[in-house]
């Protein structure tokens, strides 16, 4: 009996020791896990703070911003130019500033008008595979691409539109305005864009200001946000170096130039995903081969640098707001 009692007592002691050890292990595990949990929570809070800061930074970047320096830089640019033969309309579409010089002065439109042809075709979903007969009257006005077609050939509208924009083919413009109808094109411009076209049957080019072309460019930008055969065609046509007074270095623009006698113009889109802008420069500088193209290009570079200054200051401002 005594042996049995001792055995039971010994077993109880062993059980108690085991329970104490288990309890100790559980307590140790609790405190270890508690520490790990606290560390994990700290990491989560830090990660959340970083995500929140990143979100605030991104939100700031898409908010309109204009640094105090921009007006000074624009005024310096204006003061450096002879504005008697020049009109400019620049608008940063995602930020709160524009630059205008003589925005309402009327110039002979020249080939800028052809971008209205393209906008009409897109807005009215004209069948790009529809064809038009290449008559002799059209051939007399044509150049480059269209001249690859035989007389009386059936040319698809997509090719006509491409050459009207990419190489500014006057024959293509005549074909398109005959197809569209002069009055229809004028009504479209007025009703869709609020722009008055002064074209007639005898003069398919007319007169316009950079205020009107800026309205057109903003509409073209909206159209280009749709990814379809129309916008692909227009982007390809506008992305050319044919008398392109806007491109420089590795900065490229979707553009349309115009030239007639002493009128030389270039308008376009800097089609940046985050900060696009429109630019219209009308001049009385004359033949682009005699220096006017370079003059317009230098003006556009100055505007681009001011635009970049604002964006750089915006990034710094947003960084400080989000992370400091």
Secondary structure, 3 states (H helix, E strand, C coil): CHHHHHHHHHHHHHHHHHHHHHHHHHHHHHHHHHHHHHHHHHHHHHHHHHHHHHHHHHHHHCCCCCCHHHHHHHHHHHHHCCHHHEEEEEEECCCCCEEEECCCCCEECHHHHHHHHHHHHHHCCCCCCCEEECCHHHHHHCCHHHHHCCCCCEEEHHHHHHHHHHCCCHHHHHHHHHHHCHHHHHHHHHHHHCCCCCCCCCCCCCEECHHHHHHHHHHHHHHHCCCCHHHHHHHHHHCCCCCCCCCECCECCEEEEEEECCEEEEEEEECCCCCCEEEEEEECCCCHHHCHHHHHHHHHHHHHHHHHHHHHHHHHHHHHHHHC
